[in-house]
């Protein structure tokens, strides 16, 4: 079975929402069946090109091969069935998991707090970790979500929304350190709770700067995703050429 025919069937199944793992397994099985049929044709004295075409004919048409998978809805990926949950809400939940776990640990283990020594080294480490979490992790997470959705040939509206939500949250957060006090502040949260000043003042200028940072984070995620996609295309082109 020519590799290009495999690629055409692969694209068709992915665009229909079939999970990539099922597509890989199915194509591997088809390739093995094609090779067995081709060898049988060669043993009968057929020319190599004729043997390959005869083996393909024995497997069936692309439509019939695709229908065998498309008729099984359980083979569709979770992302294809619930794109809003996986790619829209999922990135924000994943990004928030780390601080929620840390806060829960400090609440459940309050005796650990007095052991923290807030010195210059601790403050520098704190700022480094916060910078990585607020400025680097969103880019990597956004690029990963976009790349996964693209690899499954899914529409990018939900991944873009999910990455954008994370970027807005991260971009509007800033880290501060005062004598004996460390923390983060958000220029967005006070606007989300307009009936209370408990979350701080409403600073429109700070919010604008945060949204600009969020836009930059999203652009970086898109650029990184495009780079990953290009590398994947180069690798697939080499495989097809072989």
Secondary structure as the mmCIF struct_conf table of DSSP 4:
data_model
#
loop_
_struct_conf.conf_type_id
_struct_conf.id
_struct_conf.beg_label_comp_id
_struct_conf.beg_label_asym_id
_struct_conf.beg_label_seq_id
_struct_conf.end_label_comp_id
_struct_conf.end_label_asym_id
_struct_conf.end_label_seq_id
HELX_RH_AL_P HELX_RH_AL_P1 UNK A 3 UNK A 15
TURN_TY1_P TURN_TY1_P1 UNK A 16 UNK A 17
STRN STRN1 UNK A 18 UNK A 18
HELX_RH_AL_P HELX_RH_AL_P2 UNK A 20 UNK A 43
TURN_TY1_P TURN_TY1_P2 UNK A 44 UNK A 45
HELX_RH_AL_P HELX_RH_AL_P3 UNK A 48 UNK A 59
HELX_RH_AL_P HELX_RH_AL_P4 UNK A 62 UNK A 70
TURN_TY1_P TURN_TY1_P3 UNK A 71 UNK A 71
HELX_RH_3T_P HELX_RH_3T_P1 UNK A 73 UNK A 75
STRN STRN2 UNK A 76 UNK A 76
HELX_RH_AL_P HELX_RH_AL_P5 UNK A 78 UNK A 81
HELX_RH_AL_P HELX_RH_AL_P6 UNK A 83 UNK A 83
HELX_RH_PI_P HELX_RH_PI_P1 UNK A 84 UNK A 89
HELX_RH_AL_P HELX_RH_AL_P7 UNK A 90 UNK A 108
TURN_TY1_P TURN_TY1_P4 UNK A 109 UNK A 109
HELX_RH_3T_P HELX_RH_3T_P2 UNK A 110 UNK A 115
BEND BEND1 UNK A 119 UNK A 119
HELX_RH_AL_P HELX_RH_AL_P8 UNK A 120 UNK A 131
HELX_RH_PI_P HELX_RH_PI_P2 UNK A 132 UNK A 136
HELX_RH_AL_P HELX_RH_AL_P9 UNK A 137 UNK A 151
TURN_TY1_P TURN_TY1_P5 UNK A 152 UNK A 153
BEND BEND2 UNK A 156 UNK A 156
HELX_RH_AL_P HELX_RH_AL_P10 UNK A 157 UNK A 171
TURN_TY1_P TURN_TY1_P6 UNK A 172 UNK A 172
STRN STRN3 UNK A 173 UNK A 178
TURN_TY1_P TURN_TY1_P7 UNK A 179 UNK A 180
STRN STRN4 UNK A 181 UNK A 186
TURN_TY1_P TURN_TY1_P8 UNK A 187 UNK A 188
HELX_RH_AL_P HELX_RH_AL_P11 UNK A 189 UNK A 192
TURN_TY1_P TURN_TY1_P9 UNK A 194 UNK A 195
TURN_TY1_P TURN_TY1_P10 UNK A 198 UNK A 199
HELX_RH_AL_P HELX_RH_AL_P12 UNK A 204 UNK A 241
#
